[in-house]
């Protein structure tokens, strides 16, 4: 018996030692998991004292940062709420699913899960208060509560919680309502160098500093209640914004100011083993929203799902991370931009460089600062940096964002930076191919695909030759005449996406597309509407206005919203719109859906104002 007892004892000791040796420090006992609180503010760049902003009045966030890890290179993957939140909730880049356009709400495969599901399965009480805006069909079952009254306080005793508190106080709309600053003086603010120094612009800045001060006060109350409830030492706190902005030319645009966000993560002493960063550390490693879901799952000690495309960021093993960004249609304006940063450089591709950023968008133009910037440009009183927003863009951009954070000096054609450009360009191409980027598909076609299944199914099939389409689209953006035959060949193909980009290539060639006029006239009424509209705009530029106007007038009666929106965008690029369009503009402009004008109504109303109807 003694021998048996000794053997059993030795085995137990060895087993215990082996278990201790194998257990990684990230593993958390089921009854000792951290609570996790995400505080999300709307529409703001890092205009905070802890980020070195001397104008900001943010004592609560500054204190939080002193106790936390502060990330200096954190980015939303999209510069507007719905696509950025779509990437966050799925852990998948929106262009991989066709959900990159603002408030498009296209379906995604049922197999793609939302990250709260994994927390719920791990025993967490999941709550969201209260914005969703996930740009696709809702999955309410992933939350225990999701409403304006949702709170972690309704959980079972001892149950860990994951709670999102979304703060609307800093939303762009506050610039429309709160035109008079209360706390900050317009004369004290420091304008971005691409903004003209107008009273309205200064007022917008001051008002927004006021709103961030209010956000800071709200966050102070949230943290105070957490402390008062005895939860602070058991709760990991994240603070971040859903994208950059909101002053003119930031939100909606895939630039440094549109994508750069604050990110502060406080990890209590009890859970310090979950990170190698000490409180008060400033981390320069680039981090994107795509990295948030795997970081979250890592914190609770669960296995990271294969669908997640990002990397956990609370340990320094992935210091060389890249952050990819994208921008598609923003409200009523069509666009396609892809960008990547390594924290030092930002490389950007503009697939529609012939369209300026500064096209009037109804919601954006409500801000007095935006109106004053546009008027200053129209008056010819902007400098080169300030005028660039309203003019055609280069197809490629490269900026040293450490030295040039406002992206004033494009280095894309500077031979001294050729290596940096090539490396980031290759990474961006690889990322787009890997994700089978759905952004190359015109949105009218996305609408059709969504009625038949999912966009994802199409883009991940042989029917979508992504590498060929990407190469064609990049050639189209170059405006280089040597690609003329390539564009014409694509236009004559039977592939709808190739036809579309072939037509865009001809549009960008302007007068150099003249030899294709006869072919375009033959094809325009046979092609898909999204290609026909581009051909109409091209023919207009080649003084074939009859064909252009006849086609576009017909397109405004199309049943698909995005065909009408595309046609109206094309008309906005023209001058001398004939009176025959006026009745149609009036008809569209009077449409109301709920309390809002749909996108075609907004554009029709703008065009009526533009032609002084």
C-alpha positions in Angstrom: 0.0 0.0 0.0 2.8 2.4 0.9 4.4 1.7 -2.5 1.1 2.3 -4.3 0.5 5.5 -2.3 4.0 6.8 -3.2 3.5 6.0 -6.9 0.1 7.7 -7.0 1.6 10.7 -5.1 4.5 11.0 -7.6 2.2 10.7 -10.5 -0.1 13.5 -9.1 2.9 15.8 -8.6 4.3 15.1 -12.1 0.8 15.7 -13.6 0.4 18.9 -11.7 3.9 20.1 -12.7 3.2 19.2 -16.3 -0.1 21.0 -16.3 1.5 24.1 -14.8 4.3 24.0 -17.4 1.8 23.7 -20.3 -0.7 26.3 -19.2 0.0 29.5 -21.1 -0.3 32.7 -19.1 -3.1 34.0 -21.4 -5.4 31.2 -20.1 -8.0 32.5 -17.7 -10.0 30.4 -15.2 -13.7 30.3 -16.1 -14.7 32.0 -12.8 -12.1 34.8 -13.2 -12.6 36.2 -16.7 -12.3 39.9 -17.2 -15.2 42.1 -17.9 -14.7 44.1 -21.0 -16.1 47.6 -21.6 -15.9 49.3 -25.0 -16.5 53.1 -25.0 -17.0 54.3 -28.5 -17.3 58.0 -29.5 -18.6 59.1 -32.9 -16.6 60.7 -35.7 -13.5 61.9 -34.1 -9.8 62.0 -34.8 -7.4 62.1 -31.8 -8.1 65.7 -30.7 -7.3 64.8 -27.1 -4.8 66.1 -24.6 -3.2 62.7 -24.2 -2.4 62.8 -27.9 -0.6 66.1 -27.6 -3.5 68.4 -28.6 -3.0 71.6 -26.6 -6.5 73.0 -27.4 -8.4 69.9 -26.2 -10.0 69.9 -22.7 -10.1 66.1 -22.0 -9.0 65.6 -18.4 -10.8 62.2 -17.9 -9.4 60.7 -21.1 -6.0 62.1 -20.3 -6.1 60.4 -16.9 -7.3 57.2 -18.4 -4.4 57.3 -20.9 -1.9 57.7 -18.1 -3.2 54.4 -16.6 -3.4 52.7 -19.9 -1.8 51.7 -23.2 -2.1 54.4 -25.8 -1.9 53.5 -29.4 -0.6 56.3 -31.7 -1.2 54.5 -35.0 -4.8 53.2 -34.6 -7.1 53.3 -37.6 -10.6 52.5 -38.6 -10.5 50.5 -41.8 -13.2 52.7 -43.4 -13.7 56.5 -42.9 -17.5 56.3 -42.2 -19.6 54.5 -39.7 -21.5 51.6 -41.4 -18.6 50.0 -43.3 -16.2 50.5 -40.4 -18.7 48.8 -38.0 -19.3 46.1 -40.5 -15.6 45.2 -40.5 -15.6 45.4 -36.7 -18.5 43.1 -36.1 -17.4 40.4 -38.5 -13.6 40.6 -38.2 -13.6 40.5 -42.0 -12.7 43.4 -44.4 -16.0 44.7 -45.9 -14.7 44.6 -49.6 -14.4 40.8 -49.2 -18.2 40.7 -48.7 -19.4 43.5 -50.9 -20.4 45.6 -47.9 -18.1 48.5 -48.4 -20.6 51.1 -49.6 -22.3 53.4 -47.1 -25.6 52.0 -45.8 -25.9 49.4 -48.6 -27.0 46.6 -46.2 -26.2 43.7 -48.6 -26.4 40.2 -47.4 -23.4 38.2 -46.2 -23.1 34.4 -46.0 -24.8 32.7 -43.0 -21.4 31.1 -42.2 -19.9 34.5 -41.3 -20.5 35.0 -37.5 -20.3 38.1 -35.4 -17.8 38.3 -32.7 -20.3 38.7 -29.8 -21.5 35.2 -30.5 -18.2 33.8 -29.4 -18.3 35.9 -26.2 -21.8 34.7 -25.5 -20.8 31.1 -26.0 -17.9 31.7 -23.5 -20.4 32.7 -20.8 -20.3 36.5 -21.3 -23.4 38.7 -20.9 -23.2 40.7 -24.1 -24.8 44.2 -24.3 -24.8 47.0 -26.7 -26.0 50.6 -26.0 -27.0 51.1 -28.7 -25.9 52.0 -32.2 -25.5 49.0 -34.6 -25.3 50.3 -38.2 -23.6 47.1 -39.3 -24.3 47.6 -43.0 -25.9 44.2 -43.4 -28.7 42.1 -42.1 -29.0 42.2 -38.3 -28.2 39.3 -36.0 -30.0 40.4 -32.8 -29.4 37.0 -31.1 -25.7 37.7 -30.5 -26.7 40.2 -27.8 -28.3 39.6 -24.4 -29.5 43.2 -24.7 -29.1 45.8 -27.4 -31.1 49.0 -26.9 -30.8 52.5 -25.6 -31.3 51.1 -22.1 -29.0 48.1 -22.4 -26.7 47.6 -19.4 -24.4 45.0 -18.0 -26.1 45.3 -14.6 -28.8 42.8 -15.7 -26.4 39.9 -15.8 -26.4 36.9 -13.5 -24.3 37.2 -10.3 -20.7 36.5 -11.0 -21.2 36.5 -14.8 -18.6 38.3 -16.8 -19.9 41.0 -19.2 -18.9 42.6 -22.5 -20.6 46.0 -22.9 -20.4 48.6 -25.7 -21.4 52.2 -24.7 -21.7 54.3 -27.9 -21.6 58.1 -27.4 -23.3 60.2 -30.0 -22.3 63.5 -28.5 -19.5 64.0 -30.9 -21.4 63.0 -34.1 -20.9 65.1 -37.2 -24.5 66.3 -37.0 -23.7 68.4 -33.9 -21.8 70.7 -36.2 -25.1 71.4 -37.9 -27.1 72.1 -34.8 -24.5 73.7 -32.4 -23.2 76.6 -34.4 -22.0 78.7 -31.4 -19.0 77.5 -29.4 -19.4 77.5 -25.6 -16.1 76.5 -24.1 -13.4 77.0 -26.8 -12.6 80.2 -28.7 -12.5 80.0 -32.5 -9.4 82.2 -32.5 -7.5 79.7 -30.5 -7.9 76.7 -32.7 -5.2 75.5 -35.2 -6.6 74.7 -38.6 -5.4 71.9 -40.8 -3.3 73.4 -43.5 -5.7 72.3 -46.2 -8.5 74.3 -44.7 -9.0 78.0 -45.5 -9.0 80.4 -42.5 -12.6 81.4 -42.5 -14.8 82.3 -39.4 -17.1 79.4 -40.2 -14.3 76.9 -40.3 -12.9 78.2 -37.1 -16.3 78.0 -35.5 -16.7 74.4 -36.6 -13.4 73.5 -35.0 -14.3 75.2 -31.7 -17.7 73.6 -31.6 -16.2 70.2 -32.1 -13.6 70.8 -29.3 -16.7 71.6 -27.2 -18.4 68.3 -28.1 -15.2 66.3 -27.3 -15.1 68.0 -23.9 -18.7 66.9 -23.4 -17.7 63.3 -24.5 -14.9 63.5 -22.0 -17.3 64.4 -19.2 -19.6 61.5 -20.2 -16.6 59.1 -20.1 -15.6 60.4 -16.7 -19.1 59.5 -15.4 -19.0 56.0 -16.9 -15.6 55.3 -15.3 -16.7 56.8 -12.0 -19.7 54.4 -11.9 -17.5 51.5 -12.8 -15.3 52.4 -9.8 -18.2 53.0 -7.5 -19.7 49.6 -8.4 -16.4 47.9 -7.5 -15.9 46.7 -11.1 -12.9 48.8 -12.1 -10.3 46.2 -11.1 -12.1 43.4 -12.9 -12.8 45.3 -16.1 -10.6 45.9 -19.2 -11.6 49.3 -20.7 -11.2 50.2 -24.4 -11.9 53.7 -25.6 -11.9 54.5 -29.4 -13.7 56.4 -32.1 -15.6 54.7 -35.0 -13.5 56.7 -37.5 -11.9 60.1 -38.0 -13.6 63.4 -38.5 -15.8 65.2 -38.5 -14.6 68.6 -39.7 -14.8 69.2 -43.5 -12.9 66.7 -45.7 -12.1 64.2 -43.0 -15.0 61.8 -42.4 -15.9 59.9 -45.6 -12.4 60.2 -47.0 -9.7 57.4 -46.8 -7.0 59.8 -45.7 -5.0 60.1 -42.5 -7.6 62.4 -40.9 -10.5 60.2 -42.1 -9.0 57.0 -40.7 -6.8 57.9 -37.8 -8.6 57.3 -34.4 -7.7 57.4 -30.7 -7.3 54.0 -29.0 -6.7 53.7 -25.2 -6.8 50.3 -23.5 -6.7 50.1 -19.7 -5.9 46.7 -18.2 -6.2 46.3 -14.4 -3.3 45.0 -12.4 -5.3 41.7 -11.9 -5.0 41.0 -15.6 -1.6 42.5 -16.4 -0.4 39.1 -17.6 -2.6 39.5 -20.7 -0.2 42.1 -22.1 3.5 42.9 -22.1 2.8 46.7 -22.4 2.9 48.6 -19.1 0.4 51.3 -18.1 1.5 54.6 -19.6 3.1 53.0 -22.7 2.7 54.6 -26.1 2.6 52.0 -28.8 3.5 53.1 -32.3 2.6 49.7 -33.9 -0.2 50.2 -36.5 -3.5 48.8 -35.4 -6.8 48.5 -37.3 -10.4 47.7 -36.5 -9.8 44.3 -38.2 -7.5 43.5 -35.3 -10.2 44.2 -32.6 -12.2 40.9 -32.7 -9.1 38.6 -32.4 -7.7 40.8 -29.6 -11.0 40.5 -27.8 -11.2 36.7 -28.2 -7.6 36.4 -27.0 -8.4 38.3 -23.9 -11.1 35.9 -22.8 -8.8 32.9 -23.4 -10.8 31.4 -26.2 -9.6 30.1 -29.6 -9.5 32.7 -32.3 -12.0 31.8 -35.1 -10.5 31.2 -38.5 -12.8 33.8 -40.2 -11.0 36.7 -38.3 -8.5 38.4 -40.6 -6.7 40.6 -38.0 -4.1 40.0 -35.4 -4.3 40.4 -31.6 -2.5 43.6 -30.7 -1.9 43.6 -26.9 1.4 41.8 -27.3 4.3 43.2 -29.3 5.0 40.1 -31.5 3.2 41.7 -34.5 5.0 45.1 -34.5 5.3 45.2 -38.3 1.6 45.2 -38.8 0.0 46.8 -41.9 -3.4 48.5 -41.8 -5.5 48.5 -44.9 -8.3 51.1 -45.6 -11.1 51.4 -48.1 -13.7 53.9 -49.2 -16.6 53.3 -51.6 -19.8 55.2 -52.3 -20.4 57.8 -49.6 -24.1 58.6 -49.5 -25.0 59.9 -53.0 -21.4 60.1 -54.3 -19.6 57.2 -56.0 -16.0 56.6 -55.2 -13.4 53.8 -54.9 -10.2 54.3 -52.9 -7.9 51.7 -51.3 -5.0 52.5 -49.0 -2.4 50.9 -46.7 -0.1 52.2 -44.0 2.9 50.8 -42.2 2.8 53.6 -39.7 5.5 55.6 -41.5 4.1 55.8 -45.0 0.6 55.8 -46.4 0.1 54.5 -50.0 -3.2 55.2 -51.7 -4.9 54.2 -55.0 -7.7 56.3 -56.4 -9.6 54.2 -58.9 -11.7 57.2 -60.0 -9.2 60.0 -59.9 -11.1 62.1 -62.4 -13.7 62.7 -59.7 -12.6 65.2 -57.0 -13.2 64.4 -53.3 -15.0 67.7 -53.0 -18.3 66.8 -54.7 -21.3 68.2 -52.7 -22.8 65.7 -50.4 -26.1 66.9 -48.8 -25.2 65.9 -45.2 -21.6 67.1 -45.4 -22.5 70.4 -46.9 -24.8 71.2 -44.0 -21.7 72.2 -42.0 -20.9 76.0 -42.3 -17.2 75.3 -42.4 -17.6 73.0 -45.4 -19.8 75.6 -47.2 -17.2 78.3 -46.5 -14.4 76.1 -47.9 -16.2 75.4 -51.1 -17.2 79.1 -51.5 -13.6 80.2 -50.9 -12.5 77.8 -53.6 -15.2 79.1 -56.1 -14.0 82.6 -55.3 -10.4 81.6 -56.3 -9.0 82.4 -52.9 -7.7 79.0 -51.9 -4.0 78.0 -52.1 -2.8 74.8 -53.8 -3.3 72.6 -50.7 -6.8 74.0 -50.1 -7.9 73.8 -53.7 -6.8 70.1 -54.2 -9.9 68.8 -52.5 -12.1 70.1 -55.3 -9.9 69.0 -58.2 -9.0 65.8 -59.9 -6.8 63.5 -57.9 -3.6 61.5 -58.8 -4.1 57.8 -59.4 -1.5 57.0 -56.8 -0.4 58.8 -53.7 2.4 58.2 -51.2 3.0 60.2 -48.1 5.4 60.2 -45.2 2.8 60.5 -42.6 5.3 61.0 -39.8 6.7 64.1 -41.4 3.6 65.1 -43.4 0.5 64.0 -41.4 -1.8 66.2 -43.5 -0.7 64.6 -46.7 0.4 67.7 -48.5 3.4 66.3 -50.4 2.7 63.4 -52.7 5.9 61.3 -53.1 4.4 58.7 -55.5 6.6 60.0 -58.4 9.7 60.8 -56.3 12.3 58.2 -57.2 13.9 58.5 -53.8 10.7 56.8 -52.4 10.3 54.2 -55.2 11.1 51.3 -52.9 8.6 52.3 -50.2 6.0 52.8 -52.9 6.6 49.5 -54.6 6.5 47.5 -51.3 3.3 49.0 -50.1 1.7 48.8 -53.6 2.5 45.1 -53.7 1.1 44.6 -50.3 -2.1 46.4 -51.3 -2.4 44.4 -54.5 -1.9 41.1 -52.6 -4.6 42.2 -50.0 -7.1 43.0 -52.7 -6.5 39.7 -54.5 -6.7 37.7 -51.3 -10.0 39.4 -50.3 -11.3 39.2 -53.9 -12.2 42.9 -53.6 -15.8 43.4 -54.5 -15.3 47.2 -55.0 -14.6 46.8 -58.7 -18.2 45.7 -59.3 -20.5 48.7 -60.0 -23.1 49.0 -57.3 -26.0 48.6 -59.7 -24.6 45.1 -60.3 -24.1 44.5 -56.6 -27.8 45.2 -56.1 -28.7 42.6 -58.7 -26.3 40.0 -57.1 -27.9 40.6 -53.7 -31.3 39.6 -55.0 -30.0 36.3 -56.2 -27.7 35.2 -53.4 -24.7 36.9 -51.8 -22.1 39.1 -53.4 -19.5 37.0 -51.6 -20.6 33.9 -53.5 -20.1 35.7 -56.8 -16.7 37.3 -56.0 -15.4 33.9 -54.7 -16.3 32.1 -57.9 -14.5 31.7 -61.2 -17.0 34.2 -62.7 -14.9 37.0 -61.1 -11.3 37.0 -62.4 -10.1 39.4 -59.8 -6.5 39.7 -61.0 -7.5 40.6 -64.6 -10.1 43.1 -63.4 -7.7 44.7 -60.9 -5.0 45.2 -63.6 -7.6 46.7 -66.0 -8.9 49.1 -63.3 -5.5 50.3 -62.4 -4.8 50.9 -66.1 -8.1 52.8 -66.4 -7.1 55.1 -63.5 -3.7 55.9 -65.1 -5.3 57.9 -68.0 -2.5 56.5 -70.2 -3.3 56.4 -73.9 -1.1 53.3 -74.5 -3.9 51.3 -72.9 -6.5 52.4 -75.5 -6.7 49.1 -77.3 -7.0 47.3 -74.0 -9.9 49.4 -72.9 -11.7 48.9 -76.2 -11.2 45.2 -76.1 -12.6 45.1 -72.5 -15.6 47.2 -73.7 -16.3 44.7 -76.4 -16.1 41.7 -74.1 -19.1 39.9 -72.6 -17.9 40.3 -69.0 -20.0 43.1 -67.3 -17.2 44.2 -64.9 -14.5 44.2 -67.6 -16.9 46.3 -69.8 -17.4 48.7 -67.0 -13.7 49.3 -66.4 -13.0 49.4 -70.1 -15.5 52.3 -70.4 -13.9 54.1 -67.4 -10.5 53.8 -69.1 -12.0 55.5 -72.2 -13.6 58.2 -70.1 -10.3 59.0 -68.4 -8.6 59.2 -71.8 -10.8 62.2 -72.6 -10.1 63.4 -76.2 -7.7 60.5 -76.8 -10.8 58.3 -76.8 -12.0 59.8 -80.0 -11.1 56.8 -82.2 -13.6 54.7 -80.2 -16.6 57.0 -80.8 -18.2 54.8 -83.5 -17.8 51.7 -81.3 -19.3 53.5 -78.2 -22.3 54.6 -80.2 -22.9 51.0 -81.3 -22.5 49.6 -77.8 -24.1 52.2 -75.5 -27.7 51.0 -75.8 -26.7 47.3 -75.7 -24.5 47.5 -72.7 -25.5 47.2 -69.1 -26.8 50.5 -67.6 -23.7 51.0 -65.4 -21.5 50.8 -68.5 -23.8 52.8 -70.7 -23.8 55.7 -68.2 -20.0 55.9 -68.4 -20.1 55.8 -72.2 -22.7 58.6 -72.2 -20.4 60.8 -70.1 -17.4 59.9 -72.4 -19.5 60.7 -75.5 -20.5 64.0 -74.0 -16.9 64.9 -73.5 -16.3 64.1 -77.2 -19.1 66.5 -78.2 -21.5 63.7 -78.9 -24.1 65.3 -76.6 -27.2 63.9 -78.4 -26.3 60.3 -77.6 -25.2 61.3 -74.0 -28.4 63.1 -73.1 -30.7 60.6 -74.7 -29.2 57.8 -72.8 -29.0 59.6 -69.4 -32.6 60.7 -69.7 -33.6 57.1 -70.2 -31.4 56.0 -67.3 -33.2 58.3 -64.8 -36.3 56.2 -65.3 -34.5 53.0 -64.4 -36.0 50.9 -61.5 -32.7 50.5 -59.7 -31.7 53.3 -57.3 -28.0 52.9 -58.1 -28.5 53.3 -61.8 -30.3 56.6 -61.2 -27.6 57.7 -58.7 -24.8 56.9 -61.2 -26.6 58.8 -64.0 -27.1 61.8 -61.8 -23.4 61.8 -60.8 -22.5 61.7 -64.5 -24.8 64.7 -65.3 -23.2 66.6 -62.4 -19.9 66.3 -64.3 -21.4 68.1 -67.3 -22.2 71.7 -68.1 -25.1 73.0 -70.1 -27.6 70.4 -69.1 -30.6 70.9 -71.4 -34.1 71.9 -70.0 -35.5 68.5 -71.0 -34.0 67.1 -67.7 -35.8 69.7 -65.5 -39.1 67.8 -65.2 -37.3 64.6 -64.3 -35.1 66.4 -61.7 -38.2 67.8 -60.1 -39.9 64.5 -60.0 -36.9 62.8 -58.3 -36.3 65.7 -55.9 -39.8 65.4 -54.4 -39.3 61.8 -53.3 -39.2 61.2 -49.6 -38.5 57.9 -47.7 -39.4 58.2 -44.1 -38.0 61.6 -43.0 -35.1 61.5 -45.5 -34.6 62.1 -49.1 -33.2 59.0 -50.9 -29.8 59.4 -52.6 -31.3 60.1 -56.1 -33.6 62.8 -54.6 -30.6 64.5 -52.9 -28.7 64.6 -56.2 -31.7 65.8 -58.2 -32.3 68.6 -55.7 -28.6 69.6 -55.9 -28.7 69.6 -59.7 -31.8 71.8 -59.7 -30.0 74.3 -57.5 -26.9 74.1 -59.7 -28.7 74.9 -62.9 -30.8 77.5 -61.1 -34.3 75.9 -61.5 
